[in-house]
Amino acid sequence: MRDPSLRRSLTLFRAFLREQRDPERCYGLLARDAADQIERYEPLKGRVVADIGGGSGHFTEEFRRRGAHGYLFEPDLRELAARGRAPSGAVLADGYLLPLADGTADICFSSNVLEHVADPQTFLSELVRVTRPGGLIYLSFTNWLSPWGGHETAPWHYLGARRARERYRRRTGRAAKHTLGENLFPLHIGRTLRQIRARDDVWIVTARSRYAPFLAETIPRLPGVREVATWNLLLILRRLP
């Protein structure tokens, strides 16, 4: 699917709506799309790819299908085993302290993890540490003020996280998976971009609205508008020598 395009955005959106019923299709599509995005800047074949927080392994499997040496690092054993088995070669590891030597990875990949860590700048520093100089870092996150910012409680998070959780429990009969301040944290695009631009160990190759059907690189440049319209920010970074 061409990125950006209306067809791609609609296909991914429909898959997201069916994520609970058909996770294999949803995450399989997302993995292929992410791999396509990476290969705009770096071929996967023969590269060492560290997938940080990659859950049950859909991304790592796609990278391997394209000839990469893919390694999955996931802190949650339940996520690793969500498909009934842990992916081959997966490592139970915290993204704050990865069991990798400096500069091990050609590509460091993190999809929709940043909003789930309490200290995103320390998390990013660890991604940078394990990436070789000149290597690529793929980093995406769902911004809090986007319509999807509350995850399963969205869009009711606009009325407050606690109220959104209570509504979710009433509607579904179970507690929401994410709790603001515990395993979900409010990230904002403007602040995140300023923090990354202030670093001296990476430079931003592109900052784009990951799922937008058009103006993907324009939307994140618009203060205020970007916080709602981006939905999910994709950053492609290069580690500086």
C-alpha positions in Angstrom: 0.0 0.0 0.0 1.3 3.4 -1.0 2.2 5.6 1.9 0.5 8.1 2.2 -2.8 7.2 0.5 -6.4 7.0 1.4 -6.6 3.3 0.6 -3.8 2.5 3.0 -5.2 4.6 5.8 -8.7 3.1 5.4 -7.3 -0.4 5.3 -5.3 0.1 8.5 -8.2 1.9 10.3 -10.5 -1.0 9.5 -7.9 -3.5 10.8 -7.6 -1.5 14.0 -11.4 -1.6 14.6 -11.2 -5.4 14.4 -8.0 -5.7 16.4 -9.7 -7.6 19.3 -11.4 -10.0 17.0 -8.6 -10.5 14.5 -5.2 -9.5 15.9 -3.3 -11.5 13.4 -4.6 -9.5 10.5 -4.3 -6.2 12.3 -0.7 -6.6 13.5 0.4 -8.5 10.4 -0.7 -5.5 8.2 0.9 -3.0 10.6 4.2 -5.0 10.6 4.3 -5.0 6.8 3.5 -1.3 6.7 6.2 -0.5 9.2 8.8 -2.6 7.3 7.9 -0.7 4.1 8.5 2.6 6.0 11.9 1.5 7.3 13.0 0.4 3.8 12.5 3.9 2.5 15.7 4.7 4.4 17.5 1.5 5.1 17.3 -2.0 3.5 16.3 -4.7 6.0 18.1 -7.6 4.3 21.3 -8.5 6.3 20.7 -5.9 9.0 20.5 -6.4 12.7 17.2 -5.2 13.9 16.3 -4.8 17.6 12.6 -4.7 18.1 12.0 -3.1 21.5 8.6 -3.7 23.1 7.4 -5.7 20.1 4.8 -7.7 22.0 4.1 -11.1 20.5 6.6 -10.8 17.6 4.7 -9.7 14.5 7.2 -7.0 13.6 10.2 -9.2 14.3 8.8 -12.0 12.1 8.2 -9.5 9.2 11.8 -8.2 9.5 13.1 -11.8 9.4 10.9 -12.5 6.3 12.7 -9.6 4.6 16.1 -11.0 5.4 17.0 -9.1 8.6 18.5 -10.6 11.7 15.6 -9.7 14.0 15.7 -9.8 17.8 12.7 -9.1 20.0 13.0 -7.6 23.5 9.7 -7.4 25.5 9.2 -6.7 29.2 5.8 -8.4 29.5 5.7 -12.2 29.5 2.0 -12.1 28.8 2.5 -10.1 25.7 5.3 -12.5 24.6 3.0 -15.5 24.9 -0.2 -13.8 23.6 -0.2 -16.0 20.5 0.2 -19.2 22.6 4.0 -19.2 22.3 6.9 -16.9 22.7 8.6 -16.0 19.4 11.8 -17.8 18.6 14.8 -16.0 20.1 12.7 -13.5 22.1 14.2 -12.0 25.2 12.3 -10.9 28.3 13.9 -7.5 28.9 13.2 -4.0 30.1 13.6 -1.2 27.5 15.4 1.0 30.1 18.2 -1.6 30.4 18.6 -3.7 27.3 21.0 -6.7 27.4 22.9 -5.4 24.3 26.3 -4.0 23.9 26.7 -0.4 22.6 26.2 0.0 18.9 24.9 -3.6 18.3 21.9 -2.8 16.1 21.8 -1.4 12.6 18.2 -0.6 13.2 16.4 0.0 16.5 12.6 -0.3 16.2 10.0 0.8 18.7 6.3 0.9 17.7 3.8 2.5 20.1 5.8 1.9 23.2 6.9 5.4 24.1 3.5 6.4 25.6 3.7 3.5 27.9 7.0 4.4 29.7 7.2 6.9 32.5 10.6 8.4 31.3 10.6 8.6 27.5 13.9 10.4 27.3 15.7 7.7 29.2 14.0 5.1 27.1 15.2 6.9 23.9 18.7 7.2 25.3 18.8 3.4 25.6 17.6 3.0 22.0 20.4 5.3 20.9 23.0 3.5 22.9 22.4 0.1 21.3 22.2 1.6 17.7 25.4 1.9 15.8 26.6 5.3 14.7 24.8 6.1 11.5 22.2 3.6 12.3 18.4 4.1 12.1 15.9 4.4 14.9 12.2 4.0 14.2 10.1 5.5 17.0 6.4 5.9 17.0 3.8 6.8 19.6 0.2 7.8 20.1 -0.1 11.4 21.3 -2.5 11.9 24.2 -4.7 14.6 22.6 -5.3 12.5 19.5 -8.7 10.8 19.1 -6.9 7.5 19.9 -4.9 8.9 22.8 -6.8 7.0 25.5 -6.3 3.7 23.7 -9.3 1.4 24.5 -11.1 4.2 26.4 -10.8 6.7 23.5 -12.3 9.1 22.6 -13.8 9.5 26.1 -10.4 10.4 27.5 -11.1 13.9 26.4 -13.5 14.1 29.3 -10.9 12.9 31.7 -9.0 9.6 32.1 -10.8 8.4 35.2 -14.3 9.1 33.7 -13.2 7.3 30.5 -12.1 4.2 32.5 -15.4 4.1 34.5 -17.4 4.3 31.3 -15.3 1.5 29.8 -16.0 -0.7 32.8 -19.7 0.0 32.6 -19.8 -0.8 28.9 -17.7 -3.9 28.8 -17.9 -5.3 32.3 -14.1 -5.4 32.7 -11.4 -3.0 33.7 -9.5 -1.1 31.0 -6.0 -2.4 30.2 -4.4 1.0 30.6 -4.3 3.4 33.5 -3.1 6.9 33.1 0.1 7.4 35.2 0.7 3.7 35.6 1.1 2.1 32.1 -0.1 5.0 29.9 1.4 8.5 30.0 0.3 11.7 28.2 2.8 12.5 25.4 2.6 15.7 23.4 4.1 16.2 19.9 5.5 19.7 20.3 7.3 18.9 23.6 8.6 15.6 22.3 10.0 17.2 19.1 11.7 19.9 21.2 13.3 17.4 23.5 14.7 15.3 20.6 16.0 18.3 18.7 17.9 19.4 21.8 19.8 16.1 21.9 23.3 15.8 20.5 23.2 12.1 19.7 20.5 11.9 17.0 19.0 13.9 14.2 15.5 13.7 12.9 15.3 12.4 9.4 11.5 12.7 9.2 8.6 13.4 11.6 5.3 12.4 10.1 1.8 11.5 10.9 2.1 7.7 10.7 -1.4 6.9 9.4 -2.4 10.1 7.6 -3.8 9.7 4.0 -2.2 13.0 3.0 0.0 15.8 4.3 1.8 13.3 6.5 4.9 15.5 7.0 3.0 18.7 7.1 0.6 18.0 10.0 3.3 17.6 12.7 4.6 21.0 11.8 1.4 22.8 12.7 1.4 23.8 16.4 -1.9 23.0 18.2 -3.4 21.3 15.2 -0.8 18.5 15.3 -1.7 17.5 18.8 -5.2 16.4 17.6 -4.7 15.6 13.9 -1.6 13.5 14.0 -3.1 10.5 15.8 0.3 8.8 15.8 3.7 10.4 15.4 6.4 8.5 13.5 10.0 9.6 13.9 12.8 8.3 11.8 16.1 9.2 13.6 19.8 8.7 12.7 22.3 8.1 15.4 25.1 10.7 15.1 28.8 9.5 15.2 
